[in-house]
Amino acid sequence: MPDATTNDRLILEGIVTTLAADGSLNVSPMGPLVDRQITQLTLRPYQTSRTYQNLKRTGRGVLQVTDDVELIAQAAIGRLISPALVARAEANAIPCAWQPLILAAACRWFAFRVTSLDDAAERTTIECEVIDQGDIRPFFGFNRAKHAVIEAAILATRIHLLPPEEIQQEFDRLSILIHKTAGSQEQRAFDLLREYVRKPR
C-alpha cells in the first residue's frame, strides 16, 4: 500500500457500508487511504470480511464520516443493530443511478464504485472512485475523548492479533483522556469497548 504521505493522501477514519447478498446492510469501521478532496480511496479489507465479499460482488459502497463515536464503537464489535438510514438528497447530490444507503448519524457521505480489486493476498487492495457525495449535518469538532474512543475501537478489532496485556495497557492510557474530556456519548462508547475486550476468550 502507498505511504500515507504519497501525493498528499492520508488515512481517514470512517464507516463503510455495503450490501450483502440478502439485501442486509453491513456496517464496518474502516480507515481508507484518501486524497484530501476525497475523490479516490483505497480499502484494504481481509478476504474473510463481509466488506470484501460485498464489494467484490456489487462493486459499490458508501464511506461515511461521523463524529458519533458510539456508532463507531458499536459497529466495531458487532453491536450495531438496525441503524437509522436517510435517503440521498437529490437536490444536493451528483446525478447517479445508484441509490446508496446512508447512515443518519453520518456528517458527510461518499458513495463509491470499485475500479480495481487485487485479492492475490489475504489482505486485499481495493481501489475506488467517489461517484456521489453529500452532507447531512455539521461535524461537531475535535475532542480528545472522541479520538480515544476511535483508538479503543481499533484495539477492539485487534484482540486476536495483540497480547491482552498490551491492549489493557492501551485502554488504561486512553481512559485518562476519557476521564478528562468525555461527554456521555464518549463515556458510553468507551465503557462498551472496555467491557468487550475484558471478556474471557
Secondary structure as GFF3:
##gff-version 3
##sequence-region A 1 201
A	DSSP	three_ten_helix	6	8	.	.	.	ID=ss1
A	DSSP	beta_strand	9	11	.	.	.	ID=ss2
A	DSSP	beta_strand	14	19	.	.	.	ID=ss3
A	DSSP	beta_strand	25	30	.	.	.	ID=ss4
A	DSSP	beta_strand	33	35	.	.	.	ID=ss5
A	DSSP	beta_strand	40	43	.	.	.	ID=ss6
A	DSSP	alpha_helix	50	58	.	.	.	ID=ss7
A	DSSP	beta_strand	60	65	.	.	.	ID=ss8
A	DSSP	alpha_helix	69	76	.	.	.	ID=ss9
A	DSSP	beta_strand	85	86	.	.	.	ID=ss10
A	DSSP	three_ten_helix	90	92	.	.	.	ID=ss11
A	DSSP	beta_strand	102	103	.	.	.	ID=ss12
A	DSSP	beta_strand	108	118	.	.	.	ID=ss13
A	DSSP	beta_strand	125	135	.	.	.	ID=ss14
A	DSSP	alpha_helix	144	156	.	.	.	ID=ss15
A	DSSP	alpha_helix	164	181	.	.	.	ID=ss16
A	DSSP	alpha_helix	184	198	.	.	.	ID=ss17
###
